[in-house]
Amino acid sequence: MTPRCSICGKFAKIVDDGVPFGTYRDLEPPDDILFCQKCVDKLKEQYLTMKYVPNYWIKPDWTYEIANKLGYVEVQYKGCAWSFWHKEDKQLKNNMVIIERNYVNTTSSL
């Protein structure tokens, strides 16, 4: 059975997924958000227009693509398990380190 896209709700081929941050009230980690190609394309266009990169606990591949286009790098505080996006041209704080990833574009380009 084909899974449903978490954004549009349609049964479709899932091309990407991510896990959002939860809240302090959550007893379990949040469920994965599943993305179909149509929704990935819409979200990429939306966030590129806004010049903003959304943050996830486990990031979908499409966020790396728009971060790269907008000049953001993935950083984290030393000893911290999660990461976030930081403008490449801004100075890092003392405890921040850049996470180097070999990004491979797995979704279609705009």
Beta strands, then each sheet from edge to edge (+ up, - down):
strand 1: 14-18
strand 2: 33-36
strand 3: 72-77
strand 4: 84-87
strand 5: 96-98
sheet 1: 1+ 2-
sheet 2: 4+ 3- 5+
end
